[in-house]
């Protein structure tokens, strides 16, 4: 079984794309159920982490504030799951409740160390 990183991308600029406080409250239970279902199948490697909208970018010896303000969409969170294939990882990602608010989930396979 392989490990896959599910990267939740969300719109950081448009207020219309951000869930309201009530929608966020309503999202908690479905999100907990989604994660609980993954954990019950023993496919949860690392629980979800929500990321701050600020950060830093290092390129060469230069450190700048990031993510860049001109970038509309940025990483909003991540989770690591076990799956047999990209198709299975995609099926897991399709259950993410945040997709209802226009977010997307990128899937990347983790390559084991040699």
DSSP file (Angstrom, degrees, kcal/mol; ACC not computed):
  #  RESIDUE AA STRUCTURE BP1 BP2  ACC     N-H-->O    O-->H-N    N-H-->O    O-->H-N    TCO  KAPPA ALPHA  PHI   PSI    X-CA   Y-CA   Z-CA
    1    1 A X              0   0    0      0, 0.0    83,-0.2     0, 0.0     2,-0.2   0.000 360.0 360.0 360.0 138.1    0.0    0.0    0.0
    2    2 A X  E     -A   83   0A   0     81,-2.2    81,-2.4   109,-0.0     2,-0.4  -0.523 360.0-121.8 -98.2 165.4    1.3    3.5   -0.9
    3    3 A X  E     -A   82   0A   0    107,-0.5   107,-3.1    79,-0.2     2,-0.4  -0.906  25.4-167.8-108.6 139.3    1.0    6.8    0.9
    4    4 A X  E     -AB  81 109A   0     77,-3.0    77,-2.7    -2,-0.4     2,-0.6  -0.980  16.4-138.4-128.5 137.9   -0.6    9.8   -0.8
    5    5 A X  E     -AB  80 108A   0    103,-3.4   103,-2.1    -2,-0.4     2,-0.7  -0.854  13.8-156.3 -93.2 122.3   -0.5   13.4    0.2
    6    6 A X  E     -AB  79 107A   0     73,-3.4    73,-1.6    -2,-0.6     2,-0.6  -0.905  10.8-164.1 -99.0 116.3   -3.9   15.1   -0.2
    7    7 A X  E     -AB  78 106A   0     99,-3.1    99,-3.1    -2,-0.7     2,-0.7  -0.900   8.4-147.2-107.4 117.0   -3.3   18.8   -0.6
    8    8 A X  E     -AB  77 105A   0     69,-2.7    68,-3.9    -2,-0.6    69,-1.2  -0.747  14.3-165.5 -88.1 117.5   -6.4   21.0   -0.1
    9    9 A X  E     +AB  75 104A   0     95,-3.2    95,-2.2    -2,-0.7     2,-0.3  -0.848  11.2 177.6-101.5 137.1   -6.2   24.1   -2.3
   10   10 A X  E     -A   74   0A   0     64,-2.7    64,-2.3    -2,-0.4     2,-0.5  -0.969  36.5 -99.1-139.7 157.6   -8.5   27.0   -1.6
   11   11 A X  E     -A   73   0A   0     -2,-0.3    62,-0.2    62,-0.2    61,-0.1  -0.608  32.3-177.9 -75.0 121.5   -9.2   30.5   -2.9
   12   12 A X  S    S+     0   0    0     60,-2.9    -1,-0.1    -2,-0.5    61,-0.1   0.501  73.3  48.5 -98.7  -5.8   -7.6   33.0   -0.6
   13   13 A X  S    S+     0   0    0     59,-0.7     2,-0.5     1,-0.1    60,-0.1   0.887  90.1  71.9-103.2 -51.2   -8.7   36.2   -2.4
   14   14 A X    >   -     0   0    0     58,-0.2     3,-1.0     1,-0.2     4,-0.5  -0.567  58.1-158.1 -79.0 120.2  -12.5   36.1   -3.1
   15   15 A X  G >  S+     0   0    0     -2,-0.5     3,-1.1     1,-0.2    -1,-0.2   0.813  91.5  65.3 -62.5 -30.5  -14.6   36.4    0.0
   16   16 A X  G 3  S+     0   0    0      1,-0.3    -1,-0.2    -3,-0.0     4,-0.1   0.796  99.0  52.5 -64.4 -27.8  -17.5   34.8   -1.8
   17   17 A X  G <  S+     0   0    0     -3,-1.0     2,-0.4     2,-0.1    -1,-0.3   0.598  91.2  91.6 -85.3 -10.3  -15.5   31.5   -2.0
   18   18 A X  S <  S-     0   0    0     -3,-1.1    -6,-0.0    -4,-0.5    84,-0.0  -0.700  83.8-115.9 -87.3 132.7  -14.8   31.4    1.7
   19   19 A X        -     0   0    0     -2,-0.4    -2,-0.1     1,-0.1    -1,-0.1  -0.368  30.8-117.5 -62.8 144.3  -17.3   29.6    3.9
   20   20 A X     >  -     0   0    0      1,-0.1     4,-2.8    -4,-0.1     5,-0.2  -0.286  32.7 -99.2 -71.3 166.6  -19.2   31.7    6.4
   21   21 A X  H  > S+     0   0    0      1,-0.2     4,-2.2     2,-0.2     5,-0.1   0.894 127.5  49.4 -55.9 -38.9  -18.8   31.0   10.1
   22   22 A X  H  > S+     0   0    0      2,-0.2     4,-2.6     1,-0.2    -1,-0.2   0.914 110.5  49.2 -67.1 -41.3  -22.1   29.1   10.1
   23   23 A X  H  > S+     0   0    0      2,-0.2     4,-1.4     1,-0.2    -2,-0.2   0.891 110.4  51.5 -64.2 -38.3  -21.0   27.1    7.0
   24   24 A X  H  X S+     0   0    0     -4,-2.8     4,-0.9     2,-0.2    -1,-0.2   0.915 110.3  48.7 -63.1 -42.3  -17.7   26.3    8.8
   25   25 A X  H >X S+     0   0    0     -4,-2.2     3,-0.7     1,-0.2     4,-0.6   0.915 111.6  49.3 -62.4 -42.7  -19.6   25.2   11.8
   26   26 A X  H 3X S+     0   0    0     -4,-2.6     4,-0.7     1,-0.2    -1,-0.2   0.738 107.4  57.2 -67.6 -22.6  -21.8   23.0    9.6
   27   27 A X  H 3X S+     0   0    0     -4,-1.4     4,-2.4    -3,-0.2    -1,-0.2   0.701  87.8  77.3 -81.2 -21.2  -18.7   21.6    7.9
   28   28 A X  H <X S+     0   0    0     -4,-0.9     4,-2.8    -3,-0.7     5,-0.2   0.933  94.3  45.7 -58.9 -51.0  -17.1   20.3   11.1
   29   29 A X  H  X S+     0   0    0     -4,-0.6     4,-2.7     1,-0.2     5,-0.2   0.944 114.6  46.0 -63.1 -49.7  -19.3   17.2   11.5
   30   30 A X  H  X S+     0   0    0     -4,-0.7     4,-2.4     1,-0.2    -1,-0.2   0.891 114.5  49.9 -59.7 -36.2  -19.1   16.0    7.8
   31   31 A X  H  X S+     0   0    0     -4,-2.4     4,-2.6     2,-0.2     5,-0.2   0.925 111.2  48.1 -66.4 -43.8  -15.3   16.6    7.9
   32   32 A X  H  X S+     0   0    0     -4,-2.8     4,-2.8    -5,-0.2    -2,-0.2   0.891 112.6  49.2 -62.4 -39.7  -15.0   14.6   11.2
   33   33 A X  H  X S+     0   0    0     -4,-2.7     4,-2.4    -5,-0.2    -2,-0.2   0.901 110.4  50.6 -66.3 -40.4  -17.0   11.8    9.6
   34   34 A X  H  X S+     0   0    0     -4,-2.4     4,-1.7    -5,-0.2    -2,-0.2   0.947 115.0  42.3 -61.4 -49.4  -14.9   11.9    6.5
   35   35 A X  H  X S+     0   0    0     -4,-2.6     4,-2.7     1,-0.2    -2,-0.2   0.902 113.0  53.9 -64.6 -41.7  -11.7   11.6    8.5
   36   36 A X  H  X S+     0   0    0     -4,-2.8     4,-2.6    -5,-0.2    -1,-0.2   0.883 107.1  51.7 -60.6 -39.0  -13.2    9.1   10.8
   37   37 A X  H  X S+     0   0    0     -4,-2.4     4,-1.0     2,-0.2    -1,-0.2   0.885 110.5  47.7 -64.4 -39.5  -14.1    6.9    7.9
   38   38 A X  H  <>S+     0   0    0     -4,-1.7     5,-2.2     2,-0.2     6,-0.4   0.925 113.9  47.3 -66.1 -44.3  -10.6    7.0    6.5
   39   39 A X  H ><5S+     0   0    0     -4,-2.7     3,-2.0     1,-0.2    -2,-0.2   0.886 106.2  58.0 -64.7 -39.6   -9.2    6.2   10.0
   40   40 A X  H 3<5S+     0   0    0     -4,-2.6    -1,-0.2     1,-0.3    -2,-0.2   0.782 105.3  51.1 -62.9 -26.6  -11.7    3.3   10.5
   41   41 A X  T 3<5S-     0   0    0     -4,-1.0    -1,-0.3    -3,-0.4    -2,-0.2   0.350 116.0-118.3 -88.7   5.5  -10.2    1.7    7.3
   42   42 A X  T < 5S+     0   0    0     -3,-2.0    -3,-0.2     1,-0.1    -2,-0.1   0.856  84.2 117.9  57.6  38.1   -6.7    2.1    8.7
   43   43 A X      < +     0   0    0     -5,-2.2    39,-2.9    -6,-0.1     2,-0.7   0.376  38.5 102.7-111.6   0.5   -5.9    4.4    5.8
   44   44 A X  E     +C   81   0A   0     -6,-0.4    37,-0.2    37,-0.2     3,-0.1  -0.780  34.6 165.1 -89.8 118.4   -5.1    7.6    7.8
   45   45 A X  E    S+     0   0A   0     35,-2.6     2,-0.4    -2,-0.7    36,-0.2   0.859  73.2  11.7 -95.1 -50.6   -1.3    8.2    8.1
   46   46 A X  E    S-C   80   0A   0     34,-1.8    34,-1.6     3,-0.0    -1,-0.4  -0.996  83.0-120.3-132.9 128.2   -1.3   11.8    9.2
   47   47 A X  E     -     0   0A   0     -2,-0.4    31,-0.1    32,-0.2    33,-0.0  -0.176  47.6 -78.1 -63.2 160.8   -4.4   13.7   10.4
   48   48 A X  E     -     0   0A   0     31,-0.1     2,-0.4    29,-0.1    31,-0.2  -0.263  43.4-159.6 -63.1 144.4   -5.4   16.8    8.6
   49   49 A X  E     -C   78   0A   0     29,-2.4    29,-1.8    -3,-0.1     2,-0.4  -0.995   8.0-145.4-124.8 127.5   -3.5   20.0    9.2
   50   50 A X  E     -C   77   0A   0     -2,-0.4     2,-0.3    27,-0.2    27,-0.3  -0.777  21.7-141.9 -89.9 136.3   -5.0   23.4    8.5
   51   51 A X        -     0   0    0     25,-2.1     2,-0.1    -2,-0.4    -2,-0.0  -0.758  11.9-114.5-105.0 146.2   -2.4   25.9    7.3
   52   52 A X        -     0   0    0     -2,-0.3    -1,-0.1     1,-0.1    25,-0.0  -0.366  24.1-125.4 -67.5 153.3   -2.0   29.5    8.1
   53   53 A X  S    S+     0   0    0     -2,-0.1     2,-0.2     2,-0.0    -1,-0.1   0.661  91.0  70.2 -78.7 -15.0   -2.5   31.9    5.1
   54   54 A X        +     0   0    0     11,-0.0     2,-0.3     2,-0.0    13,-0.2  -0.540  59.9 128.9 -95.1 168.4    0.9   33.5    5.8
   55   55 A X  E     -D   66   0B   0     11,-1.1    11,-2.1    -2,-0.2     2,-0.3  -0.971  46.5 -90.9 175.1-165.3    4.3   31.9    5.3
   56   56 A X  E     -D   65   0B   0     -2,-0.3     2,-0.4     9,-0.3     9,-0.2  -0.954  18.6-149.6-135.0 153.0    7.7   32.3    3.8
   57   57 A X  E     -D   64   0B   0      7,-2.7     7,-2.6    -2,-0.3     2,-0.5  -0.996   9.6-159.9-124.7 128.1    9.3   31.3    0.5
   58   58 A X  E     +D   63   0B   0     -2,-0.4     2,-0.4     5,-0.2     5,-0.2  -0.939  16.2 168.3-110.2 123.8   12.9   30.4    0.2
   59   59 A X  E >   -D   62   0B   0      3,-2.6     3,-1.8    -2,-0.5     2,-0.3  -0.936  68.3 -43.0-136.2 111.7   14.6   30.6   -3.2
   60   60 A X  T 3  S-     0   0    0     -2,-0.4     0, 0.0     1,-0.2     0, 0.0  -0.560 122.5 -27.9  66.7-128.4   18.3   30.4   -3.2
   61   61 A X  T 3  S+     0   0    0     -2,-0.3     2,-0.5    -3,-0.1    -1,-0.2   0.256 118.0 100.0-100.9  11.4   19.5   32.6   -0.4
   62   62 A X  E <   -D   59   0B   0     -3,-1.8    -3,-2.6     2,-0.0     2,-0.5  -0.852  52.1-166.0-104.7 130.6   16.5   34.9   -0.5
   63   63 A X  E     +D   58   0B   0     -2,-0.5     2,-0.3    -5,-0.2    -5,-0.2  -0.967  15.1 173.5-114.4 124.4   13.6   34.6    1.9
   64   64 A X  E     -D   57   0B   0     -7,-2.6    -7,-2.7    -2,-0.5     2,-0.1  -0.845  38.4 -92.2-125.0 162.7   10.4   36.5    1.1
   65   65 A X  E     -D   56   0B   0     -2,-0.3     2,-0.3    -9,-0.2    -9,-0.3  -0.461  63.9-120.7 -68.3 146.4    6.9   36.6    2.5
   66   66 A X  E    S+D   55   0B   0    -11,-2.1   -11,-1.1    -2,-0.1     2,-0.2  -0.947  70.8  40.1-162.1 174.7    4.5   34.1    1.0
   67   67 A X  S    S-     0   0    0     -2,-0.3   -12,-0.1   -13,-0.2    -1,-0.1   0.602  90.2-106.4 -64.2 157.8    2.4   32.7   -0.3
   68   68 A X    >   -     0   0    0     -2,-0.2     3,-1.5     1,-0.1    -2,-0.1  -0.265  17.0-133.2 -61.3 137.9    2.5   35.4   -2.9
   69   69 A X  T 3  S+     0   0    0      1,-0.3    -1,-0.1   -56,-0.0    -3,-0.0   0.789 104.2  60.8 -62.2 -29.2   -0.5   37.8   -2.7
   70   70 A X  T 3  S+     0   0    0      2,-0.0     2,-0.6   -57,-0.0    -1,-0.3   0.620  82.0  97.2 -77.2  -9.7   -1.1   37.6   -6.4
   71   71 A X    <   -     0   0    0     -3,-1.5   -59,-0.1     1,-0.2     3,-0.0  -0.698  59.6-163.7 -79.8 120.7   -1.7   33.9   -6.2
   72   72 A X  S    S+     0   0    0     -2,-0.6   -60,-2.9     1,-0.1   -59,-0.7   0.897  72.8  41.0 -72.3 -40.9   -5.4   33.3   -6.1
   73   73 A X  E     +A   11   0A   0    -62,-0.2     2,-0.3   -61,-0.1   -62,-0.2  -0.897  68.5 164.7-115.8 137.8   -5.3   29.8   -4.8
   74   74 A X  E     -A   10   0A   0    -64,-2.3   -64,-2.7    -2,-0.4     2,-0.3  -0.891  46.1 -71.9-142.8 172.9   -3.0   28.4   -2.2
   75   75 A X  E     +A    9   0A   0     -2,-0.3   -66,-0.3   -66,-0.2     3,-0.1  -0.524  41.3 173.7 -70.9 125.2   -2.6   25.4    0.1
   76   76 A X  E     -     0   0A   0    -68,-3.9   -25,-2.1     1,-0.4     2,-0.3   0.583  61.9 -24.3-106.8 -15.6   -5.2   25.5    2.9
   77   77 A X  E     -AC   8  50A   0    -69,-1.2   -69,-2.7   -27,-0.3    -1,-0.4  -0.974  53.6-142.7 179.5 171.5   -4.4   22.1    4.4
   78   78 A X  E     -AC   7  49A   0    -29,-1.8   -29,-2.4    -2,-0.3     2,-0.3  -0.989   8.3-176.3-151.8 158.4   -3.1   18.6    4.0
   79   79 A X  E     -A    6   0A   0    -73,-1.6   -73,-3.4    -2,-0.3     2,-0.5  -0.976  18.8-139.2-151.3 146.7   -3.6   15.0    5.0
   80   80 A X  E     +AC   5  46A   0    -34,-1.6   -35,-2.6    -2,-0.3   -34,-1.8  -0.956  26.9 177.0-114.1 129.5   -1.7   11.8    4.3
   81   81 A X  E     -AC   4  44A   0    -77,-2.7   -77,-3.0    -2,-0.5     2,-0.4  -0.851  28.4-121.5-126.8 161.3   -3.6    8.6    3.5
   82   82 A X  E     +A    3   0A   0    -39,-2.9     2,-0.3    -2,-0.3   -79,-0.2  -0.870  41.2 155.7 -99.6 137.0   -2.8    5.0    2.5
   83   83 A X  E     -A    2   0A   0    -81,-2.4   -81,-2.2    -2,-0.4     3,-0.1  -0.983  47.1-129.3-156.1 157.3   -4.2    3.7   -0.8
   84   84 A X  S    S-     0   0    0     -2,-0.3     2,-0.3   -83,-0.2   -81,-0.1   0.688  88.5  -1.9 -81.3 -19.4   -3.4    1.1   -3.3
   85   85 A X  S  > S-     0   0    0    -83,-0.1     4,-2.3     1,-0.1     5,-0.2  -0.963  75.9 -95.3-160.3 169.3   -3.5    3.4   -6.3
   86   86 A X  H  > S+     0   0    0     -2,-0.3     4,-2.7     1,-0.2     5,-0.2   0.869 122.6  57.8 -60.6 -36.2   -4.1    7.0   -7.5
   87   87 A X  H  > S+     0   0    0      2,-0.2     4,-2.1     1,-0.2    -1,-0.2   0.922 108.0  44.6 -62.5 -44.1   -7.7    5.9   -8.2
   88   88 A X  H  > S+     0   0    0      2,-0.2     4,-2.0     1,-0.2    -1,-0.2   0.910 113.7  49.9 -67.1 -41.1   -8.3    4.8   -4.6
   89   89 A X  H  X S+     0   0    0     -4,-2.3     4,-2.5     1,-0.2    -2,-0.2   0.884 109.9  52.4 -62.6 -37.7   -6.6    8.0   -3.3
   90   90 A X  H  X S+     0   0    0     -4,-2.7     4,-2.3     2,-0.2    -2,-0.2   0.899 106.6  52.5 -64.4 -40.6   -8.9   10.0   -5.7
   91   91 A X  H  X S+     0   0    0     -4,-2.1     4,-0.5     2,-0.2    -1,-0.2   0.894 110.3  48.1 -62.4 -39.4  -12.0    8.2   -4.3
   92   92 A X  H >< S+     0   0    0     -4,-2.0     3,-1.4     1,-0.2    -2,-0.2   0.939 111.7  50.0 -63.4 -46.6  -10.9    9.2   -0.8
   93   93 A X  H >< S+     0   0    0     -4,-2.5     3,-2.0     1,-0.3    -2,-0.2   0.841  99.2  65.8 -62.5 -34.8  -10.3   12.8   -1.9
   94   94 A X  H 3< S+     0   0    0     -4,-2.3    -1,-0.3     1,-0.3    -2,-0.2   0.725  94.8  60.7 -61.2 -20.7  -13.7   13.0   -3.5
   95   95 A X  T << S+     0   0    0     -3,-1.4     2,-0.4    -4,-0.5    -1,-0.3   0.516  72.4 120.6 -83.9  -4.8  -15.3   12.7   -0.1
   96   96 A X    X   -     0   0    0     -3,-2.0     3,-1.7    -4,-0.2     4,-0.2  -0.451  56.9-149.6 -65.5 118.2  -13.6   15.8    1.3
   97   97 A X  G >  S+     0   0    0     -2,-0.4     3,-1.8     1,-0.3    -1,-0.2   0.745  89.1  72.3 -62.6 -24.2  -16.5   18.1    2.4
   98   98 A X  G > >S+     0   0    0      1,-0.3     3,-2.0     2,-0.2     5,-1.2   0.694  78.0  78.9 -67.3 -16.0  -14.5   21.3    1.6
   99   99 A X  G X 5S+     0   0    0     -3,-1.7     3,-1.5     1,-0.3    -1,-0.3   0.778  79.3  70.6 -60.0 -25.2  -15.0   20.5   -2.1
  100  100 A X  G < 5S+     0   0    0     -3,-1.8    -1,-0.3     1,-0.3    -2,-0.2   0.645  95.4  53.7 -66.3 -13.8  -18.5   21.9   -1.7
  101  101 A X  G < 5S-     0   0    0     -3,-2.0    -1,-0.3    -4,-0.1    -2,-0.2   0.013 127.8 -92.2-110.9  26.5  -17.0   25.4   -1.3
  102  102 A X  T < 5S+     0   0    0     -3,-1.5    -3,-0.2     1,-0.2    -2,-0.1   0.524  81.0 138.3  82.3   4.6  -15.0   25.4   -4.5
  103  103 A X      < -     0   0    0     -5,-1.2     2,-0.3   -93,-0.1    -1,-0.2  -0.313  40.2-145.1 -73.6 166.5  -11.8   24.0   -3.0
  104  104 A X  E     -B    9   0A   0    -95,-2.2   -95,-3.2    -2,-0.0     2,-0.5  -0.921   2.9-139.1-128.8 159.2   -9.8   21.4   -4.9
  105  105 A X  E     -B    8   0A   0     -2,-0.3     2,-0.3   -97,-0.2   -97,-0.2  -0.970  12.5-157.8-123.1 117.4   -7.7   18.5   -3.6
  106  106 A X  E     -B    7   0A   0    -99,-3.1   -99,-3.1    -2,-0.5     2,-0.5  -0.712   9.9-150.4 -89.9 143.2   -4.4   17.7   -5.2
  107  107 A X  E     +B    6   0A   0     -2,-0.3     2,-0.4  -101,-0.2  -101,-0.2  -0.964  17.1 175.5-120.6 127.9   -3.1   14.2   -4.8
  108  108 A X  E     -B    5   0A   0   -103,-2.1  -103,-3.4    -2,-0.5     2,-0.3  -0.998  26.8-129.8-131.8 132.7    0.6   13.3   -4.8
  109  109 A X  E     -B    4   0A   0     -2,-0.4     2,-0.5  -105,-0.2  -105,-0.3  -0.628  22.9-129.0 -78.3 135.4    2.2    9.9   -4.2
  110  110 A X        -     0   0    0   -107,-3.1     2,-0.6    -2,-0.3  -107,-0.5  -0.744  19.0-138.9 -82.9 127.9    4.9    9.8   -1.6
  111  111 A X        -     0   0    0     -2,-0.5     3,-0.1  -109,-0.1  -107,-0.0  -0.782  21.2-121.5 -90.2 122.6    8.0    8.1   -2.9
  112  112 A X        -     0   0    0     -2,-0.6     2,-0.1     1,-0.1    -1,-0.0  -0.267  31.8-100.2 -61.9 148.7    9.6    5.8   -0.3
  113  113 A X              0   0    0      1,-0.1    -1,-0.1     0, 0.0     0, 0.0  -0.444 360.0 360.0 -67.0 142.4   13.2    6.5    0.6
  114  114 A X              0   0    0     -2,-0.1    -1,-0.1    -3,-0.1    -2,-0.1   0.476 360.0 360.0 -75.7 360.0   15.6    4.2   -1.1
